[in-house]
């Protein structure tokens, strides 16, 4: 079971680290896309922005207009920058979590022969942190915890045909 725990920990950890790298690359790729979309919104603002006559009415009564947007500081031309910024930040958080989970999974796989309890705990923590390879690391952690020292087989009792010693009279 220790070999299976080692293999599952390494595979799960490597998957987490690969996904951490993918998330970081995607987060870095968001900035150029954000700039392109922001340039498009700026062009719309200069030329023919589609929301120039924005109004929100309830039962025919004007509730929220473009002037209200400007008065309260809502600038809908910055919306793409906010959305892409949140996406970038989320990807960076996921990348850090995946990286930590991958490292813990690999460390847990490496120490399974020395300390199966510590390895199992590390792999279980990695399973919850790097949730992409949850099943692999969860099974690896359970196998590491369950792979304690093997109990020697119980010795069989040998019965002989010798009668018990006589009992003293009472």
GIQUIKA-V685832 format. One record per residue. N is the residue number from 1. SS is DSSP state (a for helix, b for strand, c for the rest). NEAR is the number of other ideal C-beta (glycine too) atoms within 12 Angstrom. Layout:
((N & SS & NEAR) (N & SS & NEAR))
This chain:
((1 & c & 24) (2 & a & 29) (3 & a & 17) (4 & a & 22) (5 & a & 40) (6 & a & 32) (7 & a & 25) (8 & a & 38) (9 & a & 48) (10 & a & 30) (11 & a & 27) (12 & a & 44) (13 & a & 41) (14 & a & 28) (15 & a & 31) (16 & a & 41) (17 & a & 30) (18 & a & 22) (19 & a & 27) (20 & a & 32) (21 & a & 21) (22 & a & 20) (23 & a & 30) (24 & a & 23) (25 & a & 17) (26 & a & 22) (27 & a & 27) (28 & a & 17) (29 & a & 18) (30 & a & 27) (31 & a & 21) (32 & a & 15) (33 & a & 21) (34 & a & 26) (35 & a & 17) (36 & a & 17) (37 & a & 24) (38 & a & 25) (39 & a & 17) (40 & a & 19) (41 & a & 26) (42 & a & 18) (43 & a & 14) (44 & a & 19) (45 & a & 20) (46 & a & 12) (47 & c & 11) (48 & c & 10) (49 & c & 18) (50 & c & 14) (51 & c & 19) (52 & c & 17) (53 & c & 12) (54 & c & 19) (55 & b & 17) (56 & b & 18) (57 & b & 11) (58 & b & 9) (59 & c & 7) (60 & c & 8) (61 & b & 10) (62 & b & 15) (63 & b & 12) (64 & b & 18) (65 & b & 19) (66 & a & 21) (67 & a & 15) (68 & a & 16) (69 & a & 20) (70 & a & 14) (71 & a & 11) (72 & c & 12) (73 & c & 9) (74 & c & 19) (75 & c & 20) (76 & a & 24) (77 & a & 25) (78 & a & 19) (79 & a & 20) (80 & a & 25) (81 & a & 25) (82 & a & 19) (83 & a & 19) (84 & a & 26) (85 & a & 22) (86 & a & 17) (87 & a & 23) (88 & a & 26) (89 & a & 19) (90 & a & 18) (91 & a & 27) (92 & a & 23) (93 & a & 19) (94 & a & 27) (95 & a & 29) (96 & a & 24) (97 & a & 28) (98 & a & 35) (99 & a & 30) (100 & a & 25) (101 & a & 41) (102 & a & 40) (103 & a & 29) (104 & a & 36) (105 & a & 51) (106 & a & 34) (107 & a & 28) (108 & a & 46) (109 & a & 40) (110 & a & 25) (111 & c & 24) (112 & c & 36) (113 & c & 18) (114 & c & 16) (115 & c & 21) (116 & a & 31) (117 & a & 21) (118 & a & 23) (119 & a & 40) (120 & a & 36) (121 & a & 26) (122 & a & 38) (123 & a & 53) (124 & a & 32) (125 & a & 30) (126 & a & 44) (127 & a & 34) (128 & a & 24) (129 & a & 32) (130 & c & 41) (131 & a & 24) (132 & a & 31) (133 & a & 37) (134 & a & 25) (135 & a & 19) (136 & a & 36) (137 & a & 46) (138 & a & 29) (139 & a & 26) (140 & a & 45) (141 & a & 42) (142 & a & 25) (143 & a & 29) (144 & a & 41) (145 & a & 25) (146 & a & 21) (147 & c & 25) (148 & c & 17) (149 & c & 11) (150 & c & 10) (151 & c & 7) (152 & c & 6) (153 & c & 6) (154 & c & 6) (155 & c & 7) (156 & c & 6) (157 & c & 6) (158 & c & 7) (159 & c & 7) (160 & c & 7) (161 & c & 6) (162 & c & 7) (163 & c & 7) (164 & c & 8) (165 & c & 6) (166 & c & 6) (167 & c & 7) (168 & c & 5) (169 & c & 4) (170 & c & 3))
